[in-house]
Amino acid sequence: MKKLIITLVLAVGWLSVTSEGQAWQAEDWQVVGNTEQTWLVEEEQIIGVAEEQKRVSWLVLREDLYPVTEDFKFQFEFVPVQGTDHNLIWNFIDEQNYYQAHLNGGAIWVSRFADGQESLSVAKNFSINLSQSYKLEIIEQGRQVTILIDDQPIIDFTDWTSDEQSHGQVGFKLAPGAIIPVESKFTNVRVTDPKQIILPVELLKQTDPAWSELIYDTADLWSAKPTVGRWGCALTSLTMIMRFYGLDLMPDGSPTTPAAINSWLLTQPDGYLGQGLVNWWAGTRLISQISTQYSTPTKTLPKLEFAYQALDWSTRLISELTSGRPAIVQVPGHFIVAHGFNLSNNDFFIHDPFYDFTQLSHHKQVLSLRLFTPSQTDLSAIVVVHRPEVTVTIEHESGTALTQTWSEWLASDPEKEQTAPWQFTVIDKPMTGTYRFLIEGRQEDGDTKVLIYDQQAGVQDFTPAQNQTGNQELLDFELQFDKTTGAVFVNQFSWSVFLAKLANAYQTGLIDQLKFNRLQTLALTAQQADQATWSRYQTYLKNILEIIKTPQTKEKITALQAILAE
């Protein structure tokens, strides 16, 4: 009785030669040769079982549905369950014409069969163990053939027999020898063009009716149409990244969706920044919470470290995608997810949460990347968010501090509505020590925010208010930072602030030149003195200011004294 079982319960892979995310169906494969052998396709796996010594049976991807390109990568996880003869095939045209890799005993043999005759034979020593899982990749580019096992090249040769008749389909083969039964199991089967990488990122749209009409952030205060459907591109892009990494449930047990993340961000002191800008560091804190809550001894969900990159973004994006990491791409006023690339035309595959674009070239300009790297380590950062007219300088006690600066805003097209741009000045993974912050050009409370993140993305807000500094336009203060404990103020009094305010008093005629020179000289001397002596200088200067105070200058002289009183 002939026995053929080809069933499908779940998808066993995806094919990116012709499609971004094709799930295998049973009808995608065809059995060639002996149908008395068993091929089982179910539960995300393909199993071939040969219980008797009978003629050869092949399971081949159907050419009429998925023709494999001349250059390709055929990859899968392989477990030899029983027996010693396990076979992989590629460039299959018919039973007389194909290539095979034959794993038998302590070697792997590569052969080409042309019109039934073996015309190529390459062998290398390699032992396999029953029930052990191996990652295999067969890569053909031009005449070059490479076979990798567990990311190590085992066979690499130039196939001088290759010709126009040597290109065909991929699959698996049952050809048991003396030892039976033979059982081979294959999972995570993929066939790709080596010039392409496409990651299985789920496409989500901010315009999905499930959440498109929900209020986005506090957009009802600044937009005529304050919805996720209009403004939720970064929010939806972050959701796609999280779901790609298996972060499918929120801390409250609800599914991870743009609606759920929007609600969570609104509960956080730093969830949104500026005008409707998703705070990427708050996102890493959410991810960390989900990872901690839902990881198990057998399945660890990643924490994701955030990074920004603008220079040489294309090279970095290829590197990220090659490493299996999708990225968020910033284009003017919009955010999208890059999930693959095609070196044949130097373009990237994208999931655009608003437009129906599928390639990055559909957007005219790329500004930068938002990168998320699986990690269990360091989510710390120093982040100053401010209006573009505000300038920010951050210095470490060692004299150096590597900051990155960029702008973000959102634009709604075709409505032509746009949020105000905000600037980010950031130190990623800062070293322990004292940092001095010099912030100039503030006009009002709220146009600058200073956020400190520890290694678990716990946040502290160190934005000094006007009544803390006595000076709105200039902030000068120091923080002591530690990755594990966060930060504390070291000294909120600043001689720079006092000197700037003193100069303003002179320039506006409140203090004459003689008094200004005397006060400035004393303040400059104090600035260079040991900090332990500062209080003495501050008291002396306050007394001098009290002496020169007049009814007309009382208000501003008192403000100078208030700075010295800190």
TORPAFI-622576 format. One line per 8 residues: their letters; for each residue x negated, y negated, z of C-alpha. Coordinates in Angstrom, 3 decimals, padded with zeros to 6 digits. Example, Ala and Ser with C-alpha at 12.3 -4.5 7.8 and 13.67 -1.06 7.14 Angstrom:
AS> -012.300,004.500,007.800 | -013.670,001.060,007.140
END
This chain:
MKKLIITL> 000.000,000.000,000.000 | -001.423,-003.341,-001.002 | -001.843,-005.811,001.814 | -002.097,-009.575,001.229 | -001.427,-012.083,003.970 | -001.770,-015.795,003.259 | 000.166,-017.832,005.777 | -000.217,-021.363,007.086
VLAVGWLS> 000.690,-022.641,010.514 | -001.506,-025.749,010.669 | -003.813,-027.566,008.297 | -007.231,-025.983,007.999 | -009.127,-028.899,006.543 | -009.026,-031.793,004.138 | -010.285,-032.290,000.642 | -011.798,-035.629,-000.208
VTSEGQAW> -012.919,-034.795,-003.725 | -009.498,-035.784,-004.989 | -007.656,-037.086,-001.944 | -008.348,-038.939,001.265 | -006.625,-036.486,003.573 | -005.323,-033.381,001.821 | -004.262,-030.683,004.265 | -004.737,-027.143,002.997
QAEDWQVV> -001.602,-025.169,002.181 | -001.527,-021.418,001.566 | -000.715,-022.043,-002.078 | -003.913,-024.107,-002.441 | -005.898,-020.846,-002.452 | -005.836,-017.885,-004.777 | -007.029,-014.326,-004.244 | -009.146,-012.943,-007.075
GNTEQTWL> -010.114,-009.286,-007.415 | -009.048,-006.707,-004.865 | -005.846,-007.764,-003.111 | -006.017,-004.839,-000.683 | -008.424,-006.797,001.482 | -006.787,-009.168,003.996 | -007.050,-012.938,003.845 | -005.289,-014.717,006.697
VEEEQIIG> -004.849,-018.488,006.801 | -003.376,-019.775,010.060 | -004.021,-021.835,013.187 | -006.612,-024.048,011.484 | -008.686,-021.085,010.363 | -009.291,-018.694,007.480 | -010.014,-015.060,008.350 | -011.176,-012.427,005.900
VAEEQKRV> -010.999,-008.759,006.956 | -012.245,-005.758,004.959 | -011.415,-002.444,006.637 | -012.521,-000.121,003.829 | -015.281,000.018,001.264 | -013.375,-001.226,-001.732 | -014.135,-003.514,-004.581 | -014.780,-007.186,-004.084
SWLVLRED> -012.154,-009.758,-003.113 | -012.543,-013.535,-003.388 | -010.510,-016.342,-001.807 | -010.972,-019.370,-004.067 | -009.701,-022.936,-003.953 | -007.340,-023.393,-006.890 | -008.934,-025.327,-009.726 | -005.632,-026.603,-011.123
LYPVTEDF> -004.929,-028.348,-007.816 | -008.391,-029.337,-006.573 | -011.150,-029.269,-009.165 | -014.500,-029.523,-007.370 | -016.900,-032.176,-008.671 | -020.265,-031.179,-010.144 | -021.987,-032.680,-007.101 | -020.342,-031.520,-003.892
KFQFEFVP> -020.720,-030.636,-000.229 | -018.951,-027.477,000.981 | -018.974,-027.326,004.776 | -017.269,-025.294,007.490 | -017.696,-023.564,010.834 | -018.437,-019.848,010.450 | -018.136,-017.007,012.976 | -019.235,-013.468,011.992
VQGTDHNL> -016.728,-011.429,014.003 | -017.522,-007.896,012.806 | -019.879,-006.208,010.363 | -023.054,-007.367,008.649 | -021.992,-008.535,005.169 | -020.639,-012.085,005.040 | -020.397,-014.035,001.788 | -019.841,-017.627,000.723
IWNFIDEQ> -019.294,-018.647,-002.896 | -019.430,-021.768,-005.011 | -019.333,-022.635,-008.706 | -016.854,-019.784,-009.088 | -015.543,-019.506,-012.652 | -014.418,-015.883,-012.657 | -015.420,-012.513,-011.210 | -018.462,-012.359,-013.474
NYYQAHLN> -019.700,-015.948,-013.019 | -020.370,-017.567,-009.654 | -022.980,-018.329,-006.985 | -023.041,-016.691,-003.585 | -024.862,-016.902,-000.262 | -024.981,-013.456,001.303 | -025.745,-013.170,005.021 | -026.880,-009.665,005.822
GGAIWVSR> -029.003,-008.498,008.716 | -031.868,-010.906,009.236 | -031.749,-012.850,005.967 | -029.671,-015.140,003.788 | -029.737,-014.399,000.045 | -028.661,-016.860,-002.645 | -027.771,-015.421,-006.038 | -026.260,-016.584,-009.281
FADGQESL> -024.194,-014.167,-011.321 | -023.820,-014.968,-015.021 | -021.701,-012.577,-017.072 | -022.010,-010.132,-014.201 | -025.815,-010.196,-014.172 | -027.831,-011.598,-011.280 | -030.000,-014.346,-012.784 | -031.218,-016.117,-009.660
SVAKNFSI> -032.328,-014.896,-006.266 | -033.637,-016.983,-003.364 | -033.969,-015.588,000.158 | -034.977,-016.807,003.604 | -035.156,-015.081,006.957 | -032.233,-016.006,009.175 | -030.553,-013.843,011.797 | -026.923,-014.251,012.803
NLSQSYKL> -025.234,-012.974,015.942 | -021.705,-011.632,016.077 | -019.140,-013.944,017.709 | -021.504,-016.927,017.546 | -020.306,-020.047,015.744 | -022.470,-021.601,013.021 | -022.033,-024.859,011.134 | -022.766,-024.297,007.429
EIIEQGRQ> -023.178,-026.825,004.642 | -023.784,-026.022,000.995 | -024.804,-029.136,-000.928 | -025.316,-029.304,-004.681 | -026.604,-032.481,-006.306 | -027.671,-032.082,-009.904 | -029.902,-028.995,-009.962 | -030.807,-029.263,-006.281
VTILIDDQ> -029.150,-026.779,-003.910 | -029.466,-027.100,-000.129 | -027.992,-024.846,002.545 | -027.999,-026.122,006.118 | -027.124,-024.091,009.184 | -026.471,-026.050,012.364 | -027.846,-029.165,010.617 | -031.178,-027.459,009.853
PIIDFTDW> -032.131,-026.922,006.176 | -032.601,-023.175,005.693 | -032.686,-023.002,001.889 | -033.584,-025.865,-000.452 | -034.460,-025.201,-004.087 | -034.130,-026.453,-007.648 | -031.807,-024.299,-009.728 | -033.404,-024.197,-013.170
TSDEQSHG> -030.699,-021.785,-014.372 | -028.016,-024.452,-013.964 | -026.137,-025.309,-017.158 | -022.756,-026.542,-018.339 | -021.232,-023.145,-017.541 | -022.361,-023.124,-013.900 | -019.817,-025.483,-012.345 | -016.690,-024.156,-010.665
QVGFKLAP> -014.760,-023.716,-007.439 | -015.683,-022.886,-003.840 | -014.456,-020.155,-001.539 | -015.263,-016.972,000.347 | -015.905,-013.352,-000.581 | -015.345,-009.918,000.956 | -017.758,-007.244,-000.286 | -018.405,-004.786,002.572
GAIIPVES> -021.401,-002.493,002.395 | -022.081,000.564,004.509 | -020.918,-000.985,007.778 | -017.184,-001.544,008.144 | -014.992,-003.224,009.121 | -016.203,-006.684,008.159 | -014.484,-009.757,009.563 | -015.435,-013.378,008.887
KFTNVRVT> -013.759,-016.455,010.362 | -013.976,-019.964,008.875 | -012.682,-023.217,010.408 | -012.912,-026.959,009.667 | -013.277,-026.253,005.959 | -014.114,-029.326,003.880 | -015.123,-029.984,000.307 | -016.466,-033.444,-000.414
DPKQIILP> -018.433,-035.338,-002.968 | -021.851,-035.970,-001.320 | -021.626,-039.508,-002.661 | -018.460,-039.918,-000.596 | -017.545,-039.644,003.032 | -013.927,-039.906,004.136 | -013.078,-039.590,007.815 | -009.617,-038.326,008.834
VELLKQTD> -008.344,-041.568,010.343 | -004.571,-041.804,010.605 | -003.120,-044.803,008.753 | -001.000,-047.071,010.961 | 000.750,-050.237,009.802 | 001.448,-053.286,011.923 | 004.633,-053.596,009.851 | 005.969,-050.230,011.064
PAWSELIY> 009.587,-050.826,012.236 | 008.767,-048.982,015.472 | 006.846,-052.047,016.699 | 006.744,-054.729,013.994 | 009.406,-056.941,015.635 | 007.934,-056.831,019.149 | 006.472,-060.058,020.572 | 002.706,-060.080,020.048
DTADLWSA> 000.687,-061.332,023.039 | 002.155,-064.765,023.912 | 002.691,-065.659,020.260 | 006.176,-066.984,021.061 | 004.328,-070.014,022.483 | 002.350,-070.775,019.315 | 003.954,-069.097,016.295 | 007.200,-069.465,014.390
KPTVGRWG> 007.243,-065.668,013.941 | 005.516,-064.246,017.033 | 005.592,-060.556,016.130 | 003.217,-057.609,015.909 | 004.214,-057.359,012.251 | 002.697,-060.777,011.598 | -000.282,-060.914,013.984 | -001.084,-057.325,015.000
CALTSLTM> -003.878,-056.377,012.573 | -006.662,-056.126,015.194 | -004.276,-054.447,017.631 | -003.273,-051.826,015.050 | -006.879,-051.302,013.935 | -007.932,-050.626,017.534 | -005.080,-048.109,017.825 | -006.338,-046.241,014.741
IMRFYGLD> -009.851,-046.039,016.212 | -008.548,-044.746,019.544 | -006.362,-042.081,017.967 | -009.229,-040.918,015.750 | -011.171,-040.079,018.920 | -008.265,-038.157,020.442 | -007.204,-040.935,022.838 | -003.554,-040.219,022.120
LMPDGSPT> -001.990,-040.971,025.513 | -001.917,-044.188,027.521 | -002.570,-044.181,031.294 | 001.205,-044.086,031.912 | 001.576,-041.001,029.688 | 003.197,-042.786,026.736 | 001.791,-042.303,023.198 | -001.031,-044.594,022.118
TPAAINSW> 000.650,-047.045,019.733 | 000.227,-050.741,018.918 | 003.289,-051.405,021.080 | 001.836,-049.565,024.085 | -001.589,-051.212,023.788 | 000.010,-054.658,023.380 | 001.968,-054.096,026.608 | -001.131,-052.878,028.445
LLTQPDGY> -003.252,-055.837,027.316 | -000.592,-058.221,028.630 | -001.019,-056.724,032.115 | -004.753,-057.478,032.114 | -006.397,-060.762,033.161 | -008.531,-060.591,030.014 | -006.336,-058.598,027.606 | -006.037,-061.324,024.989
LGQGLVNW> -008.461,-064.219,024.523 | -008.169,-067.601,022.849 | -005.049,-067.586,020.716 | -003.905,-064.002,020.223 | -007.355,-062.414,019.914 | -007.606,-058.799,021.085 | -010.327,-058.554,023.720 | -012.544,-055.694,022.536
WAGTRLIS> -014.106,-055.283,025.990 | -010.689,-054.915,027.605 | -010.094,-052.264,024.950 | -013.190,-050.360,026.089 | -011.873,-050.494,029.670 | -008.563,-048.998,028.536 | -010.443,-046.296,026.637 | -012.571,-045.569,029.713
QISTQYST> -009.442,-045.166,031.849 | -007.866,-042.797,029.318 | -011.089,-040.785,029.060 | -011.357,-040.431,032.829 | -007.687,-039.554,033.277 | -007.291,-036.968,030.516 | -010.714,-035.332,030.154 | -010.872,-031.708,031.282
PTKTLPKL> -013.746,-029.307,031.985 | -013.312,-027.906,028.474 | -012.578,-031.154,026.622 | -014.283,-034.464,027.365 | -012.694,-037.503,025.772 | -015.277,-040.154,024.894 | -015.700,-043.593,026.295 | -016.466,-046.027,023.484
EFAYQALD> -019.172,-048.684,023.640 | -018.368,-051.838,021.661 | -020.865,-053.640,019.429 | -020.758,-056.452,016.873 | -022.753,-056.663,013.653 | -022.764,-059.183,010.815 | -026.215,-059.062,009.196 | -026.744,-056.188,006.761
WSTRLISE> -023.221,-055.016,007.540 | -022.990,-052.749,004.471 | -026.020,-050.626,005.411 | -024.813,-050.371,009.004 | -021.310,-049.401,007.906 | -022.643,-046.573,005.721 | -024.734,-045.385,008.673 | -021.713,-045.430,010.995
LTSGRPAI> -019.506,-043.536,008.559 | -022.245,-041.009,007.794 | -022.442,-040.382,011.543 | -018.699,-039.750,011.643 | -017.690,-043.077,013.197 | -015.030,-045.300,011.571 | -015.395,-049.041,012.123 | -013.237,-052.142,012.275
VQVPGHFI> -014.090,-054.703,009.593 | -013.438,-058.426,009.968 | -012.450,-060.274,006.820 | -011.285,-063.910,006.961 | -008.291,-064.009,009.315 | -007.762,-060.243,009.276 | -009.021,-056.903,010.652 | -008.976,-053.497,008.932
VAHGFNLS> -010.447,-050.015,009.481 | -013.177,-048.599,007.225 | -012.992,-044.800,007.194 | -015.132,-043.767,004.223 | -017.382,-044.835,001.384 | -018.116,-044.017,-002.227 | -021.714,-044.559,-003.311 | -020.714,-044.030,-006.938
NNDFFIHD> -019.092,-047.469,-007.021 | -020.578,-048.957,-003.822 | -017.186,-049.384,-002.211 | -015.579,-048.421,001.081 | -012.275,-046.692,001.765 | -010.089,-048.655,004.172 | -006.852,-048.432,006.106 | -005.366,-051.920,005.962
PFYDFTQL> -002.694,-052.371,008.648 | -000.891,-055.081,006.639 | -001.691,-054.883,002.927 | -001.511,-051.804,000.708 | -005.221,-052.079,-000.105 | -007.251,-048.853,000.008 | -010.716,-050.168,-000.901 | -012.739,-052.870,000.802
SHHKQVLS> -013.467,-054.591,-002.510 | -009.807,-055.648,-002.590 | -010.806,-058.210,000.052 | -012.982,-061.029,-001.250 | -015.316,-061.412,001.733 | -016.565,-059.385,004.699 | -017.590,-061.335,007.799 | -018.676,-058.677,010.285
LRLFTPSQ> -018.070,-055.293,011.915 | -016.603,-054.186,015.249 | -018.310,-050.893,016.128 | -017.251,-048.261,018.656 | -019.763,-045.590,019.667 | -018.823,-042.528,021.753 | -020.680,-042.724,025.052 | -020.328,-042.087,028.754
TDLSAIVV> -022.822,-044.761,029.784 | -022.903,-048.553,029.575 | -019.944,-050.818,028.721 | -021.441,-053.947,030.326 | -021.508,-057.387,028.712 | -021.627,-061.118,029.366 | -018.942,-062.811,027.272 | -018.246,-066.530,026.915
VHRPEVTV> -015.205,-067.357,024.778 | -014.927,-071.007,023.812 | -013.683,-073.470,021.259 | -016.109,-074.113,018.365 | -016.967,-077.630,019.556 | -018.276,-076.253,022.867 | -021.937,-075.173,022.875 | -023.134,-072.360,025.133
TIEHESGT> -026.676,-071.445,026.158 | -027.424,-068.411,028.351 | -030.914,-067.776,029.698 | -032.252,-064.878,031.754 | -034.707,-065.581,034.571 | -037.406,-063.947,032.432 | -036.970,-066.784,029.946 | -035.186,-064.800,027.248
ALTQTWSE> -031.651,-063.688,026.572 | -030.545,-062.257,023.249 | -027.106,-063.645,022.489 | -024.800,-063.011,019.558 | -022.324,-065.631,018.394 | -019.348,-065.253,016.096 | -015.880,-066.660,015.399 | -012.498,-064.961,015.304
WLASDPEK> -009.083,-066.124,014.181 | -005.952,-064.630,012.673 | -004.200,-065.728,009.499 | -000.739,-064.744,008.320 | -000.394,-064.417,004.574 | 001.811,-065.204,002.655 | 003.202,-067.501,005.378 | -000.140,-069.385,005.515
EQTAPWQF> 000.076,-069.648,009.301 | -003.262,-069.446,011.125 | -004.389,-069.368,014.738 | -007.080,-071.677,016.076 | -010.615,-070.269,015.700 | -012.491,-069.303,018.864 | -016.184,-068.707,019.322 | -017.757,-065.734,021.127
TVIDKPMT> -021.207,-066.013,022.730 | -022.186,-062.567,023.994 | -025.008,-060.622,025.617 | -024.428,-056.910,025.130 | -025.645,-054.562,027.883 | -027.420,-057.360,029.796 | -030.401,-056.554,031.987 | -030.162,-057.016,035.733
GTYRFLIE> -031.220,-060.434,037.012 | -030.272,-064.102,037.254 | -028.673,-065.844,034.276 | -028.353,-069.584,033.804 | -025.314,-070.851,031.882 | -025.357,-074.281,030.220 | -021.983,-075.125,028.679 | -021.569,-078.498,026.978
GRQEDGDT> -018.677,-080.245,025.271 | -015.714,-078.992,027.289 | -012.693,-081.255,027.116 | -010.313,-079.459,029.442 | -009.911,-076.364,031.574 | -008.991,-073.433,029.344 | -011.224,-074.194,026.376 | -014.001,-071.983,027.810
KVLIYDQQ> -013.840,-068.621,029.565 | -016.804,-066.836,031.199 | -016.258,-063.088,031.618 | -018.670,-060.589,033.157 | -018.281,-056.840,032.507 | -019.971,-054.122,034.540 | -020.985,-050.772,033.066 | -017.420,-049.428,033.447
AGVQDFTP> -015.978,-052.539,031.709 | -014.615,-053.866,035.002 | -014.124,-057.612,034.530 | -014.861,-060.713,036.622 | -013.863,-064.231,035.571 | -016.552,-066.796,036.441 | -015.112,-069.781,034.613 | -015.756,-072.830,036.848
AQNQTGNQ> -012.836,-075.250,036.953 | -013.350,-079.006,036.748 | -012.816,-079.493,040.465 | -015.623,-077.000,041.136 | -018.229,-078.856,039.115 | -017.241,-082.494,039.204 | -018.033,-082.705,035.508 | -015.789,-081.575,032.693
ELLDFELQ> -018.154,-081.963,029.743 | -021.195,-080.170,031.198 | -021.358,-076.945,033.178 | -024.667,-075.699,034.524 | -024.644,-072.739,036.898 | -026.352,-069.434,037.637 | -025.066,-065.892,038.131 | -026.845,-062.890,039.609
FDKTTGAV> -025.870,-059.878,037.465 | -026.052,-056.165,038.231 | -024.582,-053.454,035.968 | -023.083,-051.459,038.814 | -021.770,-054.221,041.086 | -021.036,-057.036,038.641 | -022.067,-060.640,039.288 | -022.079,-063.337,041.980
FVNQFSWS> -022.699,-067.078,041.851 | -026.279,-067.934,042.788 | -025.981,-071.696,042.847 | -023.200,-073.855,041.510 | -025.028,-077.118,042.111 | -026.987,-078.324,039.079 | -029.464,-081.182,038.861 | -028.847,-081.179,035.093
VFLAKLAN> -025.178,-081.956,035.653 | -026.019,-084.731,038.121 | -028.619,-086.256,035.777 | -026.204,-086.172,032.831 | -023.493,-087.859,034.882 | -025.996,-090.404,036.212 | -027.092,-091.249,032.656 | -023.455,-091.757,031.682
AYQTGLID> -022.974,-094.149,034.612 | -025.973,-096.186,033.436 | -024.872,-096.193,029.784 | -021.409,-097.479,030.726 | -022.840,-100.278,032.894 | -021.829,-098.908,036.286 | -025.464,-098.816,037.453 | -028.173,-101.263,036.423
QLKFNRLQ> -031.502,-100.088,035.031 | -033.506,-100.600,038.222 | -031.148,-098.492,040.342 | -030.837,-095.906,037.554 | -034.623,-095.516,037.253 | -034.972,-095.037,040.999 | -032.145,-092.489,041.211 | -033.312,-090.611,038.095
TLALTAQQ> -036.918,-090.371,039.347 | -035.753,-089.005,042.674 | -033.415,-086.466,041.009 | -036.128,-085.286,038.601 | -038.512,-084.829,041.528 | -035.869,-082.820,043.385 | -035.215,-080.669,040.314 | -038.853,-079.517,040.350
ADQATWSR> -038.988,-079.053,044.122 | -038.397,-075.870,046.088 | -034.681,-075.116,046.247 | -034.902,-074.951,050.042 | -035.523,-078.726,050.056 | -032.624,-079.631,047.754 | -030.170,-080.437,050.525 | -032.513,-083.151,051.833
YQTYLKNI> -032.729,-084.773,048.385 | -028.964,-084.494,047.927 | -028.307,-086.266,051.236 | -030.794,-089.044,050.396 | -029.221,-089.628,046.970 | -025.686,-089.651,048.404 | -026.749,-092.331,050.888 | -028.285,-094.482,048.141
LEIIKTPQ> -025.103,-094.165,046.067 | -023.023,-095.158,049.083 | -025.108,-098.325,049.461 | -024.722,-099.387,045.805 | -021.013,-098.526,045.616 | -018.654,-101.456,044.874 | -014.851,-101.596,044.699 | -015.102,-101.620,040.897
TKEKITAL> -017.428,-098.587,040.726 | -016.064,-096.672,043.697 | -014.233,-093.947,041.726 | -017.133,-092.903,039.499 | -019.817,-093.297,042.146 | -017.718,-091.065,044.405 | -017.632,-088.480,041.585 | -021.439,-088.559,041.515
QAILAE> -021.506,-088.051,045.266 | -019.091,-085.114,044.874 | -021.564,-083.357,042.590 | -024.272,-083.767,045.226 | -021.938,-082.393,047.895 | -021.677,-078.948,046.230
END
